[in-house]
Amino acid sequence: MDIGCGTGEVSALLVAHGYRVTGIDVDEQSLRAARQRVPAADFVRLDALAEPLAADNFDVVTACEVLEHFDLDQQRSLLEKIRNVLRPGGHLLISTPNRRSLMSLVGNVVYPLRGRRWDYGDETHRHVHSAASLHSLLRSTAFEVRRQRGFQLLLHRPSRLMAVGMRSFAGPVSGVCYDLVVDAQRA
């Protein structure tokens, strides 16, 4: 299950790796694009907080750039719903901005000086985690963190960005990258 599937970028990767995918999102326009992009997947308009998730036991659930759009209580509720649709030993893959990234530390100083609020790149973000607070939330909802990686844009000049792009880091460096990617297993 791909929660917050948007236009199907992650769903396409999952299908390409042999998974049978159900993508869910609240935005019908994004779902139309996803259906065109990934005809082999099933896409459903669904509010993951307000409505029940499918009763299937999924091997993998993804929530990429989703969690930060909810307040902490809503995040906990969503994670509990996800846990209930994962088979025992199933995996939850989350990507989310990192409150403790180097970019966030700079943004928290520079943006207010310019009269703006630092919002991790999106004003709809409601609660952004550090690696430690995300791990704590996952443990409190019966998930065991298996792996963590961090992703960081290495250059911010658009002309060079295509050549350099995103880089992935493991270990302690992952905790200061802009985006956290966590593989958590249902306990």
PyRosetta script that sets phi, psi and omega in degrees:
from pyrosetta import init, pose_from_sequence

init()
pose = pose_from_sequence("MDIGCGTGEVSALLVAHGYRVTGIDVDEQSLRAARQRVPAADFVRLDALAEPLAADNFDVVTACEVLEHFDLDQQRSLLEKIRNVLRPGGHLLISTPNRRSLMSLVGNVVYPLRGRRWDYGDETHRHVHSAASLHSLLRSTAFEVRRQRGFQLLLHRPSRLMAVGMRSFAGPVSGVCYDLVVDAQRA")
pose.set_psi(1, 132.7)
pose.set_omega(1, 178.3)
pose.set_phi(2, -111.7)
pose.set_psi(2, 100.0)
pose.set_omega(2, -177.3)
pose.set_phi(3, -83.1)
pose.set_psi(3, 131.9)
pose.set_omega(3, -176.1)
pose.set_phi(4, 69.5)
pose.set_psi(4, 44.7)
pose.set_omega(4, -170.5)
pose.set_phi(5, -67.2)
pose.set_psi(5, -17.6)
pose.set_omega(5, 179.7)
pose.set_phi(6, 56.5)
pose.set_psi(6, -131.0)
pose.set_omega(6, -177.5)
pose.set_phi(7, -89.3)
pose.set_psi(7, 8.7)
pose.set_omega(7, 169.9)
pose.set_phi(8, 95.8)
pose.set_psi(8, 17.5)
pose.set_omega(8, -179.3)
pose.set_phi(9, -59.8)
pose.set_psi(9, -50.3)
pose.set_omega(9, -179.2)
pose.set_phi(10, -70.7)
pose.set_psi(10, -39.8)
pose.set_omega(10, 178.1)
pose.set_phi(11, -57.3)
pose.set_psi(11, -40.8)
pose.set_omega(11, 178.9)
pose.set_phi(12, -61.9)
pose.set_psi(12, -42.0)
pose.set_omega(12, 178.0)
pose.set_phi(13, -64.1)
pose.set_psi(13, -41.6)
pose.set_omega(13, -180.0)
pose.set_phi(14, -64.8)
pose.set_psi(14, -44.2)
pose.set_omega(14, 177.7)
pose.set_phi(15, -61.6)
pose.set_psi(15, -41.9)
pose.set_omega(15, 179.8)
pose.set_phi(16, -62.3)
pose.set_psi(16, -24.7)
pose.set_omega(16, 178.3)
pose.set_phi(17, -96.5)
pose.set_psi(17, 13.6)
pose.set_omega(17, 172.3)
pose.set_phi(18, 92.1)
pose.set_psi(18, 6.5)
pose.set_omega(18, 179.4)
pose.set_phi(19, -84.0)
pose.set_psi(19, 146.8)
pose.set_omega(19, 167.9)
pose.set_phi(20, -87.5)
pose.set_psi(20, 123.9)
pose.set_omega(20, -167.6)
pose.set_phi(21, -118.8)
pose.set_psi(21, 136.8)
pose.set_omega(21, 167.3)
pose.set_phi(22, -116.0)
pose.set_psi(22, 116.7)
pose.set_omega(22, 178.3)
pose.set_phi(23, -101.4)
pose.set_psi(23, 137.3)
pose.set_omega(23, 177.0)
pose.set_phi(24, -126.7)
pose.set_psi(24, 144.5)
pose.set_omega(24, 178.8)
pose.set_phi(25, -160.6)
pose.set_psi(25, 161.1)
pose.set_omega(25, 177.5)
pose.set_phi(26, -91.2)
pose.set_psi(26, -15.0)
pose.set_omega(26, -173.8)
pose.set_phi(27, -97.3)
pose.set_psi(27, 110.0)
pose.set_omega(27, -177.0)
pose.set_phi(28, -63.7)
pose.set_psi(28, -35.6)
pose.set_omega(28, 179.2)
pose.set_phi(29, -63.0)
pose.set_psi(29, -43.0)
pose.set_omega(29, 176.6)
pose.set_phi(30, -63.7)
pose.set_psi(30, -39.9)
pose.set_omega(30, 179.9)
pose.set_phi(31, -64.2)
pose.set_psi(31, -37.8)
pose.set_omega(31, 176.3)
pose.set_phi(32, -60.3)
pose.set_psi(32, -43.4)
pose.set_omega(32, 178.2)
pose.set_phi(33, -64.5)
pose.set_psi(33, -39.8)
pose.set_omega(33, 179.6)
pose.set_phi(34, -64.3)
pose.set_psi(34, -41.6)
pose.set_omega(34, 179.5)
pose.set_phi(35, -62.1)
pose.set_psi(35, -36.7)
pose.set_omega(35, 177.0)
pose.set_phi(36, -71.7)
pose.set_psi(36, -40.7)
pose.set_omega(36, -177.5)
pose.set_phi(37, -70.0)
pose.set_psi(37, -39.6)
pose.set_omega(37, -173.8)
pose.set_phi(38, -130.6)
pose.set_psi(38, 75.1)
pose.set_omega(38, -177.6)
pose.set_phi(39, -64.2)
pose.set_psi(39, -18.9)
pose.set_omega(39, -179.6)
pose.set_phi(40, -78.4)
pose.set_psi(40, -9.8)
pose.set_omega(40, 180.0)
pose.set_phi(41, -101.8)
pose.set_psi(41, 160.1)
pose.set_omega(41, 174.2)
pose.set_phi(42, -100.5)
pose.set_psi(42, 133.7)
pose.set_omega(42, 179.9)
pose.set_phi(43, -124.4)
pose.set_psi(43, 133.3)
pose.set_omega(43, -174.2)
pose.set_phi(44, -130.7)
pose.set_psi(44, 135.5)
pose.set_omega(44, 173.2)
pose.set_phi(45, -79.7)
pose.set_psi(45, 119.8)
pose.set_omega(45, -174.9)
pose.set_phi(46, -158.0)
pose.set_psi(46, 137.2)
pose.set_omega(46, 171.9)
pose.set_phi(47, -92.5)
pose.set_psi(47, 106.5)
pose.set_omega(47, -172.7)
pose.set_phi(48, -62.4)
pose.set_psi(48, -23.7)
pose.set_omega(48, 178.0)
pose.set_phi(49, -85.4)
pose.set_psi(49, -39.4)
pose.set_omega(49, -172.1)
pose.set_phi(50, -89.7)
pose.set_psi(50, -21.2)
pose.set_omega(50, -174.7)
pose.set_phi(51, -121.3)
pose.set_psi(51, 155.1)
pose.set_omega(51, 177.3)
pose.set_phi(52, -66.6)
pose.set_psi(52, 144.9)
pose.set_omega(52, 173.5)
pose.set_phi(53, -82.2)
pose.set_psi(53, 162.6)
pose.set_omega(53, -179.9)
pose.set_phi(54, -52.9)
pose.set_psi(54, 148.2)
pose.set_omega(54, -177.1)
pose.set_phi(55, -81.5)
pose.set_psi(55, -2.3)
pose.set_omega(55, -179.8)
pose.set_phi(56, -62.6)
pose.set_psi(56, 156.7)
pose.set_omega(56, 170.4)
pose.set_phi(57, -95.9)
pose.set_psi(57, 108.5)
pose.set_omega(57, -177.3)
pose.set_phi(58, -90.7)
pose.set_psi(58, 146.9)
pose.set_omega(58, 174.4)
pose.set_phi(59, -77.1)
pose.set_psi(59, -36.6)
pose.set_omega(59, -176.1)
pose.set_phi(60, -139.9)
pose.set_psi(60, 137.4)
pose.set_omega(60, 169.7)
pose.set_phi(61, -124.5)
pose.set_psi(61, 132.8)
pose.set_omega(61, 175.1)
pose.set_phi(62, -111.4)
pose.set_psi(62, 146.4)
pose.set_omega(62, 174.0)
pose.set_phi(63, -142.6)
pose.set_psi(63, 84.0)
pose.set_omega(63, -174.7)
pose.set_phi(64, -95.7)
pose.set_psi(64, 117.5)
pose.set_omega(64, 179.8)
pose.set_phi(65, 58.7)
pose.set_psi(65, 44.8)
pose.set_omega(65, -178.0)
pose.set_phi(66, -118.1)
pose.set_psi(66, -50.8)
pose.set_omega(66, -169.5)
pose.set_phi(67, -53.6)
pose.set_psi(67, -41.0)
pose.set_omega(67, -175.0)
pose.set_phi(68, -65.9)
pose.set_psi(68, -10.7)
pose.set_omega(68, -179.7)
pose.set_phi(69, -85.7)
pose.set_psi(69, 2.7)
pose.set_omega(69, -179.0)
pose.set_phi(70, -123.1)
pose.set_psi(70, 153.9)
pose.set_omega(70, 174.3)
pose.set_phi(71, -74.5)
pose.set_psi(71, 171.1)
pose.set_omega(71, -171.5)
pose.set_phi(72, -59.8)
pose.set_psi(72, -42.6)
pose.set_omega(72, 179.1)
pose.set_phi(73, -64.3)
pose.set_psi(73, -39.2)
pose.set_omega(73, 177.3)
pose.set_phi(74, -66.7)
pose.set_psi(74, -37.9)
pose.set_omega(74, 176.9)
pose.set_phi(75, -60.3)
pose.set_psi(75, -45.6)
pose.set_omega(75, 179.3)
pose.set_phi(76, -60.7)
pose.set_psi(76, -44.6)
pose.set_omega(76, 179.1)
pose.set_phi(77, -61.6)
pose.set_psi(77, -44.1)
pose.set_omega(77, 179.5)
pose.set_phi(78, -63.4)
pose.set_psi(78, -43.5)
pose.set_omega(78, 179.8)
pose.set_phi(79, -64.2)
pose.set_psi(79, -36.3)
pose.set_omega(79, 177.0)
pose.set_phi(80, -66.0)
pose.set_psi(80, -39.6)
pose.set_omega(80, 177.1)
pose.set_phi(81, -65.2)
pose.set_psi(81, -40.4)
pose.set_omega(81, 178.1)
pose.set_phi(82, -63.5)
pose.set_psi(82, -45.9)
pose.set_omega(82, 178.8)
pose.set_phi(83, -54.4)
pose.set_psi(83, -39.5)
pose.set_omega(83, -177.0)
pose.set_phi(84, -70.7)
pose.set_psi(84, -21.3)
pose.set_omega(84, 177.9)
pose.set_phi(85, -98.8)
pose.set_psi(85, -8.2)
pose.set_omega(85, 176.4)
pose.set_phi(86, -84.0)
pose.set_psi(86, 139.6)
pose.set_omega(86, 173.9)
pose.set_phi(87, -68.8)
pose.set_psi(87, 156.7)
pose.set_omega(87, 175.3)
pose.set_phi(88, -55.3)
pose.set_psi(88, 131.1)
pose.set_omega(88, -177.2)
pose.set_phi(89, 84.8)
pose.set_psi(89, -2.1)
pose.set_omega(89, 179.0)
pose.set_phi(90, -68.7)
pose.set_psi(90, 162.9)
pose.set_omega(90, -174.2)
pose.set_phi(91, -113.4)
pose.set_psi(91, 140.5)
pose.set_omega(91, 171.6)
pose.set_phi(92, -110.8)
pose.set_psi(92, 123.6)
pose.set_omega(92, 176.3)
pose.set_phi(93, -109.3)
pose.set_psi(93, 120.3)
pose.set_omega(93, -177.6)
pose.set_phi(94, -119.6)
pose.set_psi(94, 136.6)
pose.set_omega(94, 164.7)
pose.set_phi(95, -123.0)
pose.set_psi(95, 139.3)
pose.set_omega(95, -176.0)
pose.set_phi(96, -159.8)
pose.set_psi(96, 150.6)
pose.set_omega(96, 175.7)
pose.set_phi(97, -60.5)
pose.set_psi(97, 156.6)
pose.set_omega(97, -176.2)
pose.set_phi(98, -110.7)
pose.set_psi(98, 116.0)
pose.set_omega(98, 179.5)
pose.set_phi(99, -60.8)
pose.set_psi(99, -25.0)
pose.set_omega(99, -176.8)
pose.set_phi(100, -103.0)
pose.set_psi(100, 17.5)
pose.set_omega(100, 179.4)
pose.set_phi(101, -72.0)
pose.set_psi(101, 158.6)
pose.set_omega(101, 176.5)
pose.set_phi(102, -60.3)
pose.set_psi(102, -40.3)
pose.set_omega(102, 179.4)
pose.set_phi(103, -62.6)
pose.set_psi(103, -39.3)
pose.set_omega(103, 179.5)
pose.set_phi(104, -69.1)
pose.set_psi(104, -39.0)
pose.set_omega(104, 178.1)
pose.set_phi(105, -61.4)
pose.set_psi(105, -42.9)
pose.set_omega(105, 177.3)
pose.set_phi(106, -67.0)
pose.set_psi(106, -44.8)
pose.set_omega(106, -179.8)
pose.set_phi(107, -59.9)
pose.set_psi(107, -37.6)
pose.set_omega(107, 179.6)
pose.set_phi(108, -65.3)
pose.set_psi(108, -22.0)
pose.set_omega(108, 178.0)
pose.set_phi(109, -94.9)
pose.set_psi(109, -50.0)
pose.set_omega(109, -172.0)
pose.set_phi(110, -70.7)
pose.set_psi(110, -45.1)
pose.set_omega(110, -175.6)
pose.set_phi(111, -61.1)
pose.set_psi(111, -47.4)
pose.set_omega(111, 177.4)
pose.set_phi(112, -60.6)
pose.set_psi(112, -33.4)
pose.set_omega(112, 176.8)
pose.set_phi(113, -63.5)
pose.set_psi(113, -26.3)
pose.set_omega(113, 178.4)
pose.set_phi(114, -95.0)
pose.set_psi(114, 8.2)
pose.set_omega(114, 177.8)
pose.set_phi(115, 77.9)
pose.set_psi(115, 20.3)
pose.set_omega(115, -179.5)
pose.set_phi(116, -122.1)
pose.set_psi(116, 157.7)
pose.set_omega(116, 176.7)
pose.set_phi(117, -91.6)
pose.set_psi(117, 132.9)
pose.set_omega(117, 175.4)
pose.set_phi(118, -78.1)
pose.set_psi(118, 118.7)
pose.set_omega(118, -175.3)
pose.set_phi(119, -124.9)
pose.set_psi(119, 24.9)
pose.set_omega(119, 177.6)
pose.set_phi(120, 59.0)
pose.set_psi(120, 32.0)
pose.set_omega(120, 175.0)
pose.set_phi(121, 88.2)
pose.set_psi(121, 1.6)
pose.set_omega(121, -176.3)
pose.set_phi(122, -158.0)
pose.set_psi(122, 119.4)
pose.set_omega(122, -177.7)
pose.set_phi(123, -68.5)
pose.set_psi(123, -10.2)
pose.set_omega(123, 178.8)
pose.set_phi(124, -87.3)
pose.set_psi(124, 0.4)
pose.set_omega(124, 178.0)
pose.set_phi(125, -71.7)
pose.set_psi(125, 130.2)
pose.set_omega(125, -176.5)
pose.set_phi(126, -108.2)
pose.set_psi(126, -37.2)
pose.set_omega(126, 178.4)
pose.set_phi(127, -147.7)
pose.set_psi(127, 112.1)
pose.set_omega(127, -177.9)
pose.set_phi(128, -106.3)
pose.set_psi(128, 137.2)
pose.set_omega(128, -175.0)
pose.set_phi(129, -99.8)
pose.set_psi(129, 159.4)
pose.set_omega(129, 160.0)
pose.set_phi(130, -92.4)
pose.set_psi(130, 172.2)
pose.set_omega(130, 176.4)
pose.set_phi(131, -59.0)
pose.set_psi(131, -43.5)
pose.set_omega(131, -177.8)
pose.set_phi(132, -63.9)
pose.set_psi(132, -45.0)
pose.set_omega(132, -178.1)
pose.set_phi(133, -70.5)
pose.set_psi(133, -33.1)
pose.set_omega(133, 176.4)
pose.set_phi(134, -66.4)
pose.set_psi(134, -44.5)
pose.set_omega(134, 178.4)
pose.set_phi(135, -61.0)
pose.set_psi(135, -41.8)
pose.set_omega(135, 179.4)
pose.set_phi(136, -62.7)
pose.set_psi(136, -44.9)
pose.set_omega(136, 178.3)
pose.set_phi(137, -61.0)
pose.set_psi(137, -44.4)
pose.set_omega(137, 179.7)
pose.set_phi(138, -62.8)
pose.set_psi(138, -44.3)
pose.set_omega(138, 177.9)
pose.set_phi(139, -61.1)
pose.set_psi(139, -38.9)
pose.set_omega(139, -178.2)
pose.set_phi(140, -69.1)
pose.set_psi(140, -15.5)
pose.set_omega(140, 178.5)
pose.set_phi(141, -111.7)
pose.set_psi(141, 24.1)
pose.set_omega(141, 173.4)
pose.set_phi(142, 67.9)
pose.set_psi(142, 40.6)
pose.set_omega(142, 170.7)
pose.set_phi(143, -116.4)
pose.set_psi(143, 147.1)
pose.set_omega(143, 174.7)
pose.set_phi(144, -111.2)
pose.set_psi(144, 122.4)
pose.set_omega(144, 179.5)
pose.set_phi(145, -71.2)
pose.set_psi(145, 123.8)
pose.set_omega(145, -178.8)
pose.set_phi(146, -97.6)
pose.set_psi(146, -44.3)
pose.set_omega(146, -177.8)
pose.set_phi(147, -148.0)
pose.set_psi(147, 153.8)
pose.set_omega(147, 173.2)
pose.set_phi(148, -139.3)
pose.set_psi(148, 138.1)
pose.set_omega(148, 172.5)
pose.set_phi(149, -130.2)
pose.set_psi(149, 159.8)
pose.set_omega(149, 174.9)
pose.set_phi(150, -121.6)
pose.set_psi(150, 144.3)
pose.set_omega(150, 176.5)
pose.set_phi(151, -118.4)
pose.set_psi(151, 138.9)
pose.set_omega(151, -175.6)
pose.set_phi(152, -141.7)
pose.set_psi(152, 132.7)
pose.set_omega(152, 168.3)
pose.set_phi(153, -71.0)
pose.set_psi(153, 127.6)
pose.set_omega(153, -177.5)
pose.set_phi(154, -87.6)
pose.set_psi(154, -28.3)
pose.set_omega(154, 177.6)
pose.set_phi(155, -132.0)
pose.set_psi(155, 146.3)
pose.set_omega(155, -179.5)
pose.set_phi(156, -112.3)
pose.set_psi(156, 8.7)
pose.set_omega(156, 175.8)
pose.set_phi(157, -88.9)
pose.set_psi(157, 117.9)
pose.set_omega(157, -174.4)
pose.set_phi(158, -54.0)
pose.set_psi(158, -35.5)
pose.set_omega(158, -177.9)
pose.set_phi(159, -65.6)
pose.set_psi(159, -29.0)
pose.set_omega(159, -178.9)
pose.set_phi(160, -98.1)
pose.set_psi(160, -15.5)
pose.set_omega(160, -174.0)
pose.set_phi(161, -61.0)
pose.set_psi(161, -39.8)
pose.set_omega(161, -178.1)
pose.set_phi(162, -62.7)
pose.set_psi(162, -33.9)
pose.set_omega(162, -179.2)
pose.set_phi(163, -77.6)
pose.set_psi(163, -33.7)
pose.set_omega(163, -175.1)
pose.set_phi(164, -99.6)
pose.set_psi(164, -49.6)
pose.set_omega(164, 174.5)
pose.set_phi(165, 62.6)
pose.set_psi(165, -148.4)
pose.set_omega(165, -178.3)
pose.set_phi(166, -90.2)
pose.set_psi(166, 147.5)
pose.set_omega(166, 174.6)
pose.set_phi(167, -126.9)
pose.set_psi(167, 146.5)
pose.set_omega(167, -177.8)
pose.set_phi(168, -105.6)
pose.set_psi(168, 139.5)
pose.set_omega(168, 179.9)
pose.set_phi(169, -132.1)
pose.set_psi(169, 144.7)
pose.set_omega(169, 176.6)
pose.set_phi(170, -114.1)
pose.set_psi(170, 177.1)
pose.set_omega(170, 176.0)
pose.set_phi(171, 69.1)
pose.set_psi(171, -157.2)
pose.set_omega(171, -175.6)
pose.set_phi(172, -59.1)
pose.set_psi(172, -31.5)
pose.set_omega(172, -179.4)
pose.set_phi(173, -62.6)
pose.set_psi(173, -29.8)
pose.set_omega(173, -178.4)
pose.set_phi(174, -60.7)
pose.set_psi(174, -28.4)
pose.set_omega(174, -177.9)
pose.set_phi(175, -72.5)
pose.set_psi(175, -10.0)
pose.set_omega(175, 177.2)
pose.set_phi(176, -115.0)
pose.set_psi(176, 6.7)
pose.set_omega(176, 176.7)
pose.set_phi(177, -78.0)
pose.set_psi(177, 159.7)
pose.set_omega(177, -177.2)
pose.set_phi(178, -63.9)
pose.set_psi(178, -40.9)
pose.set_omega(178, -175.3)
pose.set_phi(179, -120.4)
pose.set_psi(179, 134.1)
pose.set_omega(179, 175.9)
pose.set_phi(180, -98.4)
pose.set_psi(180, 138.3)
pose.set_omega(180, 171.9)
pose.set_phi(181, -124.4)
pose.set_psi(181, 119.7)
pose.set_omega(181, -174.0)
pose.set_phi(182, -123.3)
pose.set_psi(182, 133.6)
pose.set_omega(182, 172.2)
pose.set_phi(183, -103.1)
pose.set_psi(183, 113.4)
pose.set_omega(183, 179.6)
pose.set_phi(184, -118.5)
pose.set_psi(184, 141.7)
pose.set_omega(184, -178.1)
pose.set_phi(185, -109.0)
pose.set_psi(185, 139.1)
pose.set_omega(185, 176.4)
pose.set_phi(186, -64.5)
pose.set_psi(186, 126.2)
pose.set_omega(186, -179.2)
pose.set_phi(187, -75.6)
pose.dump_pdb("model.pdb")
